Amino acid sequence: MTVIRKAGPAAHRKIDPALDDGGGPGYNVQAEKELVGRARELQPLLLKHGPQGDKDRRLPNEVFDALTDAGFWAMAVPRRWGGLGTSARAMSLVGAELAKGDGSVGWVYTVLHGSTWVASLGPDALQEAIFGEEGVDHPVICAVANPPGTIDEVDGGYLVNGRWPYASGSAHARWAQLGVNIRNKDGSLDHGGFAYVRIKDITIDDTWHMMGMRATASNTIVAKDVFIPYAQFYHVAKLGLGGHTPGKRHVGEPSDYWPFMPFLRATAHAVVAGAALEIQARVTEAAQRRPIVYTTYTKQSEAVMAQGQLGEAAARISAAVAVTLKNCDLIDQVGLTRVPLTPQQRALSKGEGSLAVDLLSQAIDQLMFLAGSSAFSTSNPIERLYRDAVFGMRHTANLPYVGYEIFGKSLLGIEPNISHPDFI
């Protein structure tokens, strides 16, 4: 299949010359280098607005506008729709850099670009509805898969109903990607897929009152008899995620062949790794000047045990980063070769991802002991980084005990496994 460079209204979209590589067949390396640098440059702004985001439980408009101006929403958009065509590794690196300034920002960025990517896998009509919208540079899509709502077929489309909690990024999204099942005339339900609903057509209940990731606005989306045309439903149960039917026109770029959950998982782990790296940097700097009270150490850095603990924590973080980037590279290779991951490769990726989460959890715990009680002050940026990291690790897709079981069953040849293949 050939790559369609751009289509419809997207043909008129302007791309920053610093980010446009001319539409080569691989990944946009030129854009990747620039965007990682832009994410790093935004860290002071994110740090400045972090307390306000925590208080408001949503990203401040200044922060979201900065993300938009940097061009981040074009990263997951295929070149055929005026996007940048960047790699999974690049998206992970940008998410990690943003998380160093504010974990909630890194999380929202990761969720929104992940949802955008999923939409780009859909049928031609869906892509045209989402990416071909007149007057919109790049769509911003939040997403919730569970618990699934329902759709009922009516003339010209469907009625969408349901409640979807934890809609991260919903405060700034233009679209919502909502997991739904199909309700038949007799009331029975069939497996469905994703309904794409404009944010202006739904209600958002203010339910997000959590310890961590406070600024993600992960509130509850409510839809009551919201009409969508047929084109705004992605029948995943029939088409699969990335299942490209013969004759499909809007397909052909590397990201069209990425495996679903491995990509979403690796980019999420990168956010936690970014927060951990920033905690490490701050603890290392503080160790050069803070004493250990009730001892003869005038600087924590003089204590051999502290040196060892810091080294062990840093090694764990480094190993977690290496595993995460390894899995990103595996995803990117699939995009280039179009050779799908085997069930065994998926299970290994899941198991390694679980190890990355374990390593990050252990490292952050060690670092917080070194940081001392003052690090838990709400005036200390470490406190927010800590809360966001430990919260992000507990997302259902990241739970180590689930990942280890999936990997163990794969090694033992136990079938079926406990998750659908697309979710491993």
N, C-alpha and C positions, 0 to 999 in steps of 0.2 A: 504494500500500500504506500502511496506517496503522501508526503506531508503537505497539507494545505496550509500555506503560509498565513493567510488571514481570510476572513469571509465576512460578507455583509458589512454592517456599520463599523466593525472592528478594523476594517481596512483604513479607516481615517484616523485611528488613534495615534497619538504621538508617543514615541518612545524616546526616553532620554538617550542622546547619542553616546553617553558614557556607558550605557547598558546594552546597546544594540550590537549584536555580533553578526548581523546580516542574515541570520536564519540558517546556520549550519546544521548538519545532520545529527550532531551529538548534543552535549550540554553547553550552555552558555557560560563558558569559563570567564569571559570578560566581565559579565554582569556579576558573577559570583564574587570575584575579588573586590569589586567596588561595593557590593551590598554588605559584605561582612564588615568592611571598614566603616560603612555608614552606621551599622548597628553599634559598633564600638564607640563611635563618636556621639551617639545618643545617650550613652550611659549617664553622664552628669544630669541631663534633663530628666531621665527616668528616676534617678535617685532623688532629685529635687521634688518631684511630684508624687513620689511613692506614698508618703503619709496621707496626702489628700485622696489618692485612689483608695487607700485602705478605709478612710473615713466615709467616702461616698459609695464604696463597694462597686465601683466601676472605674474604668480608665478615664482620667481627665481628658477633656476634649483636646487640650494642647498636646497630650501624648499621642492620642490617636491620629491627630492631624500630622504630627511629625512622622509617624509610621507610614502614613499615606504619601506624604511628600517624598519620603525616602524611596518609594517605589516598591515596597515589600509586597503589596497585594498583587503585583504582576508576576511574582516568582513562580507560583503554582499554575499560572494560566499558560496554556500551550501557545506557541508562536502563531498558530493558525488563528487565534483570537486576539492577537496583538500583545501576547504575554512574552515572558522572557525565556521560558524553557530551561530553568535551572535544575540542578541535580538535587537528590535527596541529601547528599552530604552538605551542600551549600545551605539548604534550608535548616538543617540541624545546627550548623555553625552560626547562622544568624540568630536562631532561637536561643542558643547558648549565650551569645554576646548580649542579647537583650535581657536575658534572665540575670546576668551579672548586675544590671542596673535595677531590675525589678522582676521578680519571678512571675508575677501576675501578667506583666506585659509579654514576657516570653511565652507564657501559656496561651494567652489570647491570640498572639501571632500564630502560634503553632496550630491551634484549633481552626482558626479562620482559613489559613492556607490549606490545611488538610481537607476541610469541607469543600473548598474551591476545587481542589484536585479531584475529589470524588465526583463532583458535578461534571468535570471534563471527561469522565469515563462514560457518561451516559449516552443515550441515543442521540441521533442527529437533531431531532426536534427539541429535545431538552437543552442541548448545548446552544442551539440557536435562540431559545427563549432566555437563557441565563446570560450567555456571553455576547449575544448579538443585540442586546438592548440598546436602543438609540440613546445617545447622550450620557452613557455611563462608561467611564474608562475601564474599570475592572470591578466585577461583583465582589461583595464582601458577604460571605455566607457563614452563619453559625449552624451548628448541627447537634441533634440529639437522636440517638437510635432507639434507646429504651427508656421507659416502657413504650412499646409501640402503640400508636393511636390507630384509628380506623379510617378507611375511605369507603364511601358508598358511591357507586356509579350513578350518574344522572345525565341528562342530555348535555352533550358537549364536554363532559369531564367527570369530576368527582367532588363530593363534599368531604372535607377533612374534619375530624373531631378527635380530641384527646388533650392530655396534659403531659408535657415533657419537661421534667426538672433538669437542672444543671446545664443550661444552655449558655455555655461560656461565650463571651463576646457579643451576646445578644443586644447589649446597649448600643452598639455601633454597627450592627449588621444590616444589610439591605434585604437579605433573604434568610429563610430558615429551612434547613434540610431536616425533615422529620421522619423518623421511622414509623411505618404504618403497615397494617395488615388489611386485606381486602375483605369487606363484609359482603357476603352473598345475599340473595333475596330471601333465603330461608334462615338468615341470621348466623350461619356458620362462617368461620373465618379461614381464609387462605393466607399463606405467607405472601408478603408483598414486597416492599422496598422503601423508597424515599419519596415523600411528597415535598415539592418545593413551593413554599408559600412566602409571599412578600410580608416583611415585618409589619408593614402598615395595615395588613389585613388580620393580624392576630393580636392577642392581649399578652402582656408580660406581667405575671404576678411576682411581686417583690418577696422572694422566699430565701434569698441567699444571705444567710447569717452564719458564717463559718469561721473557724479559727484561722485557716490559711487560704491563700489565693483569694483574698477578700475583694480585690479590685477587678476580678474577672467577670463580674455581673452574671454569674452562672444561675440566673433566675429561672422560673418556670414559664414555659411558653404554653399558652392555652388557645386552642382553636375550637370554635363552635360553628359548625355548618359553614366552613369557609370553602368557597368554590375555587377549584383550580381546573384549568383546561387539561386535556389528556397529555399535552406535551410536557406538563410540569410534574409528571409521575415517572419515576425510574423503577421499572419492575425488576428489581434485583433477583427475586426468586426465579424468574424466567430467563433473564439475560446474564446474570452473574455480575460480579464486580470486575470490570475489565474484560467481560466476554463480548468480543466484537463480532457482530453478525456479518455475513457476506453482504457486500454492497454498502456498508457503512462508509460515509464520506468524511466525517470529521474524526479522523484517526491517523496514526502513523508516527507520532513522536515518542521518544523514549518513555516519558511519564505515562503514556497510555498502557504500558505493559507492566508497571510496577505492581508488586503484590500488596494487597490492601492493608492488612493489619501490621505486617512488618514495617511498612513505611510510617504509619501513624505511631507505632510503638517507639521506633528509633528516634523520631523527632521529639516525642514527649520526653524520652530519657535524656536527650540533649539539654532540655530546659532545666531539669534537675541537676545535671552535671554543671551547667553554667552557674547556677546558684551555689553549688558546692565549691566550685573554683573561687568564687568571690569571697565566700566565708573563709576559705583557706588563705587567700591573700590578706584579708583583714586580720586574721588571727596571727599570721606570720609577722605582719608589721607591728602589731601590738606587743608581741613577745619580745621585741627588741627594747621595749621601754617600761613595761609593767612589771612590778615586783611580784614575788610570791609571798603574800602576807604570812607572818608568823614563821618565816624561815630567813636564812641569811642571804637568799638570792635577791639581789637588787634588780635583776632582769630575768624574766621567765626563760629567755633564750639560753641562759647559763645552765639550766637544769638538764642533766643528761636524760632523765625520764621524759621531760617535755620535748626534747629534741627527737627522741625515739617515737613518741606519740605523733608528733607532727609529721615525721617522715613516713610513718605507717599510714596515716590518714591520706597524705599526699599520694602515696603509691596506690592506695585503693581507688582514689579518684582518677588517677592516670589510667589505671587498668579499666575502669568503667568507661572512660572516654574512648579508649582504644577499642573496646568491644562494641560500643555504640557506633563508632565510625566504620568499623569492620562491617557491621550490618547495613549501614548506609551504602557502603561500596558494593555490597552484595545486591542491594536493591537497584543501584545504578547500573550494575552489570546486566541485570535482567532487562532493564530498559533498552540497553544497547543491543543485546543479543536476541531479545524476544523469546528466550528460553525460560519457561516458568520454573519457579522453585519446586523441588520435589517435596512431598510431605515430610521427609526426613530433614531437609534443609530448613523448612519452616519451623519444625519442632526444635531444631538446634538453635535457630534464631530466637525462639521464645525462651528456651532455657538460658541462653547467654544473656538475653535481656533481663531475665530474673536475677542472674548473678550481678549484672550491672547495678540494678536497684539495690540489691543486698550490700554491695560494696559501697555505694553512695550513702546508704543509711548508716552503715558502720562508721564511715569516715566522718560524716557530719556529726554523729554522736561524739566521736573522739574530739573533734574540733571544738564543740560547744563546751566540753569539760575544760579544755585549755582556755577558752574564751572567758570562762568564769561567769558569775551571776550578773555582772554589769552588761553582758551581751544580751540579756533578756529584758533590758529596759526598752520601752517602746520608742525611746529616742535614739536607739542604736540600730542602724540599718541591718546589722546581722540578725536581729530579732525577726524582722520581716522576711529576710532571706531564709531563715531557718523554718519559719512557719510555712512558707510557700513550698519549700522543698519537701518537707515531711508530708505535707498534704498531697502534693502532686504524685509522690511515690505510692500513695494509697488509692489512686485511680484503679478501677476494676481491671483495666487492661495491663496494669503493672504489677499486680500482686505476685510476689515470688513463689508462694506455695502452690499457686495454680500453674504457673509456668513450669516449675520443676516436675509436677505431676504429668503435664502434657509431654514434656521431653522424656521422662522415664517411660511412659506408656509407648512412645514411639520407639525407644531403644529396645523395648521388650516385644514389640510387634503386636501390642494389644489394640484391637480395633473393634468398634469405632472409638476414637479418642473422645475426650470430654467436650471439645469445642468443634464447631463447624470448620472445615478446612480454611475458609476465608478469614476466620477469626483466630487463626494460629500464625 
